Amino acid sequence: METSKVVRHQKIQSLTAKHTEKAADSAIGLWEQAATQIISIVGEGGFDSLYARSMFLSRSTCPWLVATSESQQSDHRFVNLKTSLEGQTPARICEANSQLLITFTDILASLIGESLTAHILDSAWDHDAQETVGKEFKNE
């Protein structure tokens, strides 16, 4: 099970580092894709609670991240995140988004299991990128 967690973390790091141009837009794109899949499992309230907790925990390493308000509408869910990211360098954006996604998926996996979390992320994100990361992990 721990290997799956490491692979998931590597997958996230690879995906967040993939697009340094328009890094803030790419980060939001990853969140929107994941949100669509995760909300179908845990609902909007569940997603928003997990996201708020992840943001709170990630602010210890990235204090410039703006916390979201509880009353975010679904079509504006990531406005504060995008605003926070747009003021940073591409490297800091990738680092912060990776940290935030890892924190979020760790919490999600602790609640619904690593297998279902992996399946959700597979549905949300590019399968080719995940296979590449998995192969890289096995080769180390």
SULJOBEL-V544319 format. One record per residue. N is the residue number from 1. D_FIRST is the distance of its C-alpha to the first C-alpha in Angstrom with 1 decimal. Layout:
N&D_FIRST ; N&D_FIRST
This chain:
1&0.0 ; 2&3.8 ; 3&5.4 ; 4&5.3 ; 5&6.7 ; 6&9.0 ; 7&10.1 ; 8&10.8 ; 9&12.7 ; 10&14.5 ; 11&15.4 ; 12&16.9 ; 13&18.8 ; 14&20.1 ; 15&21.3 ; 16&22.9 ; 17&24.7 ; 18&25.9 ; 19&28.9 ; 20&31.0 ; 21&34.1 ; 22&34.1 ; 23&30.9 ; 24&31.4 ; 25&32.0 ; 26&28.9 ; 27&26.8 ; 28&28.3 ; 29&27.8 ; 30&24.0 ; 31&24.2 ; 32&26.6 ; 33&24.5 ; 34&21.4 ; 35&23.6 ; 36&25.2 ; 37&22.0 ; 38&20.5 ; 39&24.0 ; 40&24.2 ; 41&21.3 ; 42&22.0 ; 43&25.6 ; 44&27.5 ; 45&27.6 ; 46&23.9 ; 47&23.3 ; 48&26.1 ; 49&24.9 ; 50&21.4 ; 51&23.2 ; 52&25.8 ; 53&23.2 ; 54&21.4 ; 55&24.9 ; 56&25.9 ; 57&23.1 ; 58&23.5 ; 59&27.2 ; 60&26.8 ; 61&26.1 ; 62&28.1 ; 63&31.0 ; 64&32.9 ; 65&30.6 ; 66&32.7 ; 67&31.3 ; 68&31.6 ; 69&34.0 ; 70&33.0 ; 71&35.4 ; 72&34.1 ; 73&35.1 ; 74&32.5 ; 75&34.7 ; 76&34.7 ; 77&31.2 ; 78&30.6 ; 79&34.1 ; 80&33.6 ; 81&30.5 ; 82&32.6 ; 83&35.5 ; 84&33.5 ; 85&32.0 ; 86&35.4 ; 87&36.9 ; 88&34.5 ; 89&34.3 ; 90&31.9 ; 91&29.9 ; 92&29.6 ; 93&28.8 ; 94&25.9 ; 95&24.6 ; 96&25.1 ; 97&23.7 ; 98&20.5 ; 99&20.2 ; 100&21.0 ; 101&18.6 ; 102&15.6 ; 103&16.8 ; 104&17.4 ; 105&14.1 ; 106&12.2 ; 107&14.6 ; 108&14.3 ; 109&10.6 ; 110&11.3 ; 111&14.1 ; 112&13.3 ; 113&9.5 ; 114&7.2 ; 115&8.8 ; 116&12.2 ; 117&12.0 ; 118&11.3 ; 119&14.2 ; 120&16.4 ; 121&16.1 ; 122&16.8 ; 123&19.8 ; 124&21.0 ; 125&20.8 ; 126&22.1 ; 127&20.1 ; 128&21.8 ; 129&20.6 ; 130&16.9 ; 131&17.6 ; 132&19.4 ; 133&16.7 ; 134&14.2 ; 135&17.0 ; 136&17.9 ; 137&14.5 ; 138&14.8 ; 139&18.4 ; 140&17.9
